[in-house]
Amino acid sequence: MTDGLTLDRLTPQPPIAPAATPADAAPTRFRDPQIEMAHGAGGKASRKLVEGLFAPLLYGAAPGPLGDAAHVDINGTTVAITTDSFVVKPLTFPGGSIGELAINGTVNDLAVSGAKAEALVVTFVLEAGLPTQVLEAEVRAMAKAARNAGVRIAAGDTKVVEHGKADQMYISTTGIGRLLPGVTIDPLSVRVGDRILLSGPIGDHGITILLARGELDLEADLRSDTRSVLPLVEALIRAAGPGIRWMRDPTRGGAATSLNELARDCGLGMVLFEDQIPVRDTVRGACELLGLDPLHIANEGQFLAVVSPEYADAAINALSLAPGGNEAQVIGEVREQPAGTVLVTTLYGGSRIVDMLVGDPLPRIC
Amino acid sequence: MRFVDEFREPELISKTADEIRRLAGTERHYRMMEVCGGHTHAIYRFGLKDILPENIELIHGPGCPVCVLPMGRIDDGLAIAHEPDVIFAAFGDMMRVPGTQGSPLEHKARGMDVRIVYSPADALKLARLNPEKHVMFFAIGFETTAPSTALTIMRARSEGIHNFSVFCNHVTIIPAIRAILDSPDMRLDAFIGPGHVSTVIGCRPYEWIAHNERKPIVVSGFEPLDMLQSIVMLLRQLNAGEAKVENQYKRVVPWEGNRAALKAMAEVFELRPYFEWRGLGFISQSALRINDKYAEFDTEQRFEVPGIRVTDPKAAQCGEVLKGVLKPHQCKLFGRECTPEHPIGALMVSSEGSCAAYYNYEHRKAAMVTLSLAG
């Protein structure tokens, strides 16, 4: 997920510079006195920052629904563009590392926007004192991930800050992609009766990172799910392209946050069937212990899609046959009510609202 | 997943729900208080209200340790953490609880050394790793977490660690239940007894509730089937005109409690003469302090504690909600000034707080029902 600085994804293209209101006089709605960690956590606070401060000043108009990538018209050709920064700690963890995330994250943001990443621009912010060996390992991981995803690294930049002013290394990647034919992603096209699909088990990445930090005396056989989802997205488009309404990779904030954004954007209710949501036992166990909801946990190699009901079977079949898609599931459907809300229902008839994440998920102990 | 899925088995759940409907009939209204915040959370998380008949009313009790902590205690803790070279360590539960100048997380963003720990032992580890700093563990919780705090203090003593202290906010459950029962505006039929607390104190301390107050109490687990089964047990008692202490959570709770845990608590703590509870006011002998033998690990004895007292905003009705007199959404601030992002009362902070649980899982459902009734 980008942090929503991908504003002009809907056609017609708005003007590049705000025409009516000069930027310095544009009204802002962001009233928090200072930036907190929560503003970067991908949940409600992040959205408020983007919608209340960044969008009015940098975009000049109330943005439409925020997507994972923007569509920009250049001489009659539309391309998708997106950017993402990576500040993970620890740098390496079971199943991946920051370098791999930096490539896959941007490739995936483009993929779920219906685009194939063609070129990436990479920025490194390095802390003085970082061992070259650590840097080299991450650059190698990036090269490998880029090869796997079929994307070229076209340009880059490096900054070094004083020791203690950054945590080892940060990577930012900006990607430009070619639109894949046969699919239009638009939250406003979502209709009652549409099916909500999930490409595979949720929570692997977030729980892996939580455990890899070593602050919890918990161990589990679990790996980050970081991967390029492009092959799965392509398989889905081939099988169900005309039926696809919306896609999103639920990174920070988890599936609940992505679906809440969709519910809000289209004004409909997202009703999930709890027993259909794929979650590994280790992730469920960790969440039970820590009082977390798997729907709020970050993913790096899964995506959500909303497809029209007549394409749902074809979509699941195609995903199941594609490598790494055998755990794809229909996890819910779009209903008129509860409007603008995500509701999880259980087999025994109970239900609960699942809101966006507020700030970072904090374990519950007492 | 073992030990979880068995207690979420749909067929058994619907059978138990049928049994509840049969026992509850339609004649009588049943008011049951779930004492523990974990139960409040479970009720909303599993949507149990959807499957209970309307004449069973669940009232949320005072058993959320974060929610009953007066704001002044948070301010006190943060004031000490402002001193140079102090690390403020606390459970994740505490991190978003507002003090007058903001929550521990907000203080962290401004540069305070605030660490989230998962157990008191982790706070002691911080002290070992940072010998030049003083680590203050902001301890909260009922008898559930108090033993691990006690054992950690004992370990600090035996390892000779001197840069570690505990700001003790441990409270005890029985006086709170007594305060609820003494409250004149409280009409309760029965209690769903706290599961985790009872693993430590056992079931015996509840006997006066059954014998003197004539209210049934069933110590319950936290899975949907646990809670429904406990409600069945309470209905059977109420319908038979009985008042007993029963233990539904036998797989975890021994009748006599955990002797080793109680011994550790007795070694390190003593009862405070009184302690302020948010919403309930001062309750005598309702909280623990570190005894003189372990004074060197008591933040309140090692540091100058300002002893800040903060009155809750007038409009906030945390007390009424905490006692179950008001439902969360009946508070004037609920969902408007007071939300999980900008909590005014602590009940909105902890996911075990009835306001946050109601807000997160329920209130828009309630709005829907109102809409559909109106439409």
Contacts between the chains, C-beta under 8 A, distances in Angstrom:
chain1	res1	chain2	res2	distance
A	34	B	106	7.8
A	34	B	109	6.5
A	34	B	110	7.1
A	35	B	109	7.1
A	36	B	105	6.7
A	36	B	106	6.1
A	36	B	109	4.7
A	37	B	105	6.7
A	37	B	108	7.5
A	37	B	109	6.1
A	38	B	105	7.5
A	44	B	341	5.9
A	45	B	341	6.8
A	215	B	116	7.6
A	215	B	117	7.7
A	215	B	118	6.5
A	215	B	122	7.0
A	216	B	118	5.4
A	217	B	118	7.4
A	217	B	119	7.8
A	281	B	1	5.0
A	284	B	1	5.5
A	284	B	4	7.5
A	285	B	1	6.0
A	288	B	1	7.6
A	288	B	4	6.2
A	291	B	41	7.9
A	291	B	351	6.6
A	337	B	368	5.7
A	337	B	372	7.8
A	338	B	364	5.7
A	338	B	365	6.5
A	338	B	368	5.1
A	341	B	364	5.2
A	343	B	365	7.4
A	345	B	47	7.7
A	346	B	8	7.8
A	346	B	10	7.5
A	346	B	46	6.7
A	346	B	47	6.3
A	347	B	10	3.8
A	348	B	8	7.7
A	348	B	10	4.3
A	348	B	13	3.9
A	348	B	14	5.5
A	348	B	17	7.4
A	348	B	51	6.5
A	348	B	224	7.0
A	349	B	14	7.0
A	349	B	17	7.7
A	349	B	47	7.7
A	349	B	50	5.9
A	349	B	51	5.1
A	350	B	46	5.0
A	350	B	47	2.8
A	350	B	48	5.8
A	350	B	49	7.9
A	350	B	50	4.9
A	350	B	51	5.7
A	350	B	224	7.1
A	351	B	47	4.3
A	351	B	50	5.7
A	351	B	365	7.1
A	352	B	44	6.2
A	352	B	45	5.8
A	352	B	46	7.2
A	352	B	47	4.8
A	352	B	361	4.2
A	352	B	362	7.5
A	353	B	360	6.4
A	353	B	361	5.0
A	353	B	362	6.5
A	353	B	363	7.8
A	353	B	364	5.5
A	353	B	365	6.1
A	354	B	360	7.8
A	354	B	361	7.8
A	355	B	340	7.7
A	355	B	359	8.0
A	355	B	360	5.3
A	358	B	96	7.9
A	358	B	340	5.0
A	358	B	341	5.2
A	359	B	96	6.8
A	359	B	105	7.2
A	362	B	92	3.4
A	362	B	93	7.2
A	362	B	95	5.4
A	362	B	96	7.1
A	362	B	116	6.7
A	363	B	91	7.6
A	363	B	92	4.4
A	363	B	116	7.6
A	363	B	118	6.3
A	364	B	91	7.8
A	364	B	92	6.4
A	364	B	93	5.6
A	364	B	350	7.6
A	364	B	351	6.1
A	364	B	352	7.1
A	365	B	91	4.1
A	365	B	92	6.5
A	365	B	93	5.9
A	365	B	118	6.4
A	365	B	119	7.4
A	365	B	141	7.8
A	365	B	145	7.0
A	366	B	65	5.1
A	366	B	66	7.2
A	366	B	91	5.7
A	366	B	93	5.4
A	366	B	140	5.6
A	366	B	141	3.7
A	366	B	142	7.7
A	366	B	144	6.5
A	366	B	145	4.8
